[in-house]
Amino acid sequence: MKLKTLIVDDEALARKSLQRLTEKSELLDLVSVAESAEEALDIIENQEIDLVFLDIEMPGLSGLELLDRIPYMPHVIITTSNKEYAYDAFEYDVSDFLAKPISQPRFITAVDKVVNEEQKLKDIAGSSMANELYVKVDGKYIRLPYSKILYFENVGDYVKVITDGLGVHVIYGALKVIAEKLQYPRFLKVHRSYIVNLDKVKDIEDNTLVIDKKVIPISRAHKPVLLKTINIL
C-alpha cells in the first residue's frame, strides 16, 4: 500500500524537484501539490493524507502554523533551506528534516523511515483489532474487550452493542460494516439483525439461541453455518 502524499512548497523549483523524487518512489502516491499552507490546509481537511513534505518559510501561513491548524497529524517530513528550524520542527514530532537541496539518497532514507513508522502503527492496530474495539460515547472512546461483548443487534440505522457488565452502547451504521471490522473469530452472524459471541451462547434450540436470558433468532440461512462452528457430540 502506497502512502498518500502531499507536497507543500511556495518555490516552483523545489516543488518540481520533490515531485520528481516522489514519482520515482514505489512507496508513495502523490495526491496533490500545494503552493501555500492555506491551500494545503484545504486539501488535508477534505481528504486523507498519509505523508506531507512541508516547507516552513512561506508567504502567509508558515509550515509550522499549518501543523497547528490541521485536523489530524499525518507523517511530516520538513523540507527547508534554513537549518535553524530543525529544533522547532522536531517539537512537532515530525518524521524527518531534509535540508534543501535534497539529494535522492537522503530522500529515500526519510521515506523509508516514514514507512517503518507506518508499519509499526499498523502492527499495533492489528493487535488491538484482534482483542478489542472502541466505541465513541459522549466525546470519548470506550474500550470494549471482545471477551465482554455478548452480541450486536441491528436496530434501524443503528447497532446496539450488548456487553457483560460494560453497558449497552449504540453505534451508527450497518451491521455488515461492523462485521467486516471484527477480527475475533468467535463472532458469528446468525441472523440479518444479530452477530453473537459464540463464547457466550448458553443453549441452542430449533431456530433460536440464548445469551444472558436474551432469546436471539437464527435464520435458516445461517443455522447450517452456526452448527458447523460448534462441537456437537
BELCORZI-V485431 format. One record per pair of residues at least 24 apart in sequence whose ideal C-beta (glycine too) atoms are under 10 Angstrom apart, sorted by sequence separation. I is the first residue (numbers start at 1). J is the second residue. If there is no record, write none. Layout:
((I,J) (I,J))
This chain:
((2,26) (3,27) (4,28) (5,29) (6,30) (7,31) (8,32) (9,33) (10,34) (11,35) (27,51) (34,58) (35,59) (36,60) (37,61) (41,65) (45,69) (48,72) (50,74) (51,75) (52,76) (53,77) (54,78) (55,79) (56,80) (57,81) (64,88) (67,91) (68,92) (135,159) (142,166) (154,178) (193,217) (194,218) (2,27) (3,28) (4,29) (5,30) (6,31) (7,32) (8,33) (9,34) (10,35) (28,53) (36,61) (37,62) (41,66) (44,69) (45,70) (49,74) (50,75) (51,76) (52,77) (53,78) (54,79) (55,80) (56,81) (57,82) (63,88) (64,89) (67,92) (77,102) (142,167) (144,169) (191,216) (192,217) (194,219) (201,226) (1,27) (2,28) (3,29) (4,30) (5,31) (6,32) (7,33) (8,34) (9,35) (10,36) (37,63) (40,66) (44,70) (45,71) (48,74) (49,75) (51,77) (52,78) (53,79) (54,80) (55,81) (56,82) (63,89) (67,93) (135,161) (152,178) (190,216) (191,217) (193,219) (204,230) (2,29) (3,30) (4,31) (5,32) (6,33) (7,34) (8,35) (9,36) (10,37) (37,64) (44,71) (45,72) (49,76) (52,79) (55,82) (64,91) (67,94) (142,169) (152,179) (190,217) (191,218) (192,219) (1,29) (2,30) (3,31) (4,32) (5,33) (6,34) (7,35) (8,36) (37,65) (38,66) (41,69) (44,72) (56,84) (57,85) (64,92) (79,107) (133,161) (135,163) (190,218) (191,219) (194,222) (198,226) (201,229) (204,232) (2,31) (8,37) (10,39) (22,51) (37,66) (40,69) (41,70) (44,73) (56,85) (63,92) (190,219) (191,220) (192,221) (201,230) (36,66) (37,67) (40,70) (41,71) (44,74) (55,85) (56,86) (64,94) (77,107) (137,167) (152,182) (189,219) (191,221) (192,222) (196,226) (8,39) (9,40) (22,53) (38,69) (63,94) (79,110) (135,166) (190,221) (191,222) (198,229) (8,40) (21,53) (34,66) (37,69) (56,88) (78,110) (135,167) (137,169) (162,194) (189,221) (190,222) (191,223) (198,230) (6,39) (7,40) (8,41) (37,70) (56,89) (77,110) (136,169) (137,170) (149,182) (164,197) (189,222) (190,223) (6,40) (19,53) (77,111) (135,169) (137,171) (159,193) (161,195) (162,196) (163,197) (188,222) (8,43) (18,53) (54,89) (75,110) (135,170) (136,171) (149,184) (152,187) (162,197) (190,225) (191,226) (8,44) (75,111) (77,113) (133,169) (135,171) (136,172) (146,182) (151,187) (159,195) (164,200) (189,225) (190,226) (6,43) (18,55) (77,114) (146,183) (147,184) (149,186) (151,188) (152,189) (154,191) (188,225) (189,226) (6,44) (15,53) (54,92) (75,113) (76,114) (133,171) (146,184) (149,187) (153,191) (154,192) (155,193) (162,200) (188,226) (14,53) (75,114) (145,184) (146,185) (147,186) (151,190) (154,193) (190,229) (15,55) (54,94) (74,114) (75,115) (146,186) (153,193) (154,194) (188,228) (6,47) (14,55) (56,97) (146,187) (152,193) (153,194) (154,195) (188,229) (52,94) (75,117) (152,194) (153,195) (188,230) (4,47) (6,49) (52,95) (53,96) (75,118) (151,194) (152,195) (153,196) (186,229) (4,48) (5,49) (6,50) (7,51) (8,52) (9,53) (11,55) (51,95) (151,195) (152,196) (185,229) (4,49) (5,50) (6,51) (7,52) (8,53) (9,54) (10,55) (53,98) (55,100) (133,178) (151,196) (152,197) (3,49) (4,50) (5,51) (6,52) (7,53) (8,54) (9,55) (11,57) (75,121) (149,195) (150,196) (151,197) (3,50) (4,51) (5,52) (6,53) (7,54) (8,55) (9,56) (10,57) (11,58) (149,196) (150,197) (164,211) (2,50) (3,51) (4,52) (5,53) (6,54) (7,55) (8,56) (9,57) (10,58) (133,181) (149,197) (164,212) (1,50) (2,51) (9,58) (10,59) (53,102) (133,182) (148,197) (150,199) (151,200) (162,211) (163,212) (8,58) (10,60) (133,183) (147,197) (149,199) (150,200) (151,201) (162,212) (132,183) (133,184) (146,197) (149,200) (150,201) (129,181) (131,183) (132,184) (147,199) (148,200) (162,214) (10,63) (129,182) (130,183) (131,184) (146,199) (147,200) (9,63) (53,107) (129,183) (130,184) (8,63) (128,183) (129,184) (130,185) (127,183) (53,110) (126,183) (8,66) (53,111) (151,209) (18,77) (51,110) (51,111) (151,211) (18,79) (150,211) (151,212) (153,214) (17,79) (150,212) (51,114) (151,214) (153,216) (15,79) (50,114) (51,115) (150,214) (14,79) (50,115) (151,216) (14,80) (51,117) (150,216) (14,81) (51,118) (6,74) (8,76) (11,79) (50,118) (5,74) (4,74) (5,75) (6,76) (7,77) (9,79) (11,81) (3,74) (8,79) (9,80) (3,75) (5,77) (7,79) (25,104) (18,98) (24,104) (21,102) (27,108) (18,100) (21,103) (25,107) (17,100) (21,104) (24,107) (25,108) (28,111) (17,101) (18,102) (20,104) (24,108) (27,111) (17,102) (21,106) (22,107) (26,111) (27,112) (14,100) (21,107) (25,111) (28,114) (13,100) (14,101) (17,104) (20,107) (21,108) (25,112) (27,114) (28,115) (13,101) (14,102) (27,115) (11,100) (18,107) (21,110) (22,111) (17,107) (21,111) (25,115) (9,100) (27,118) (5,111) (3,111) (5,114) (3,114) (3,115) (2,115) (1,115) (3,118) (1,118) (1,122))
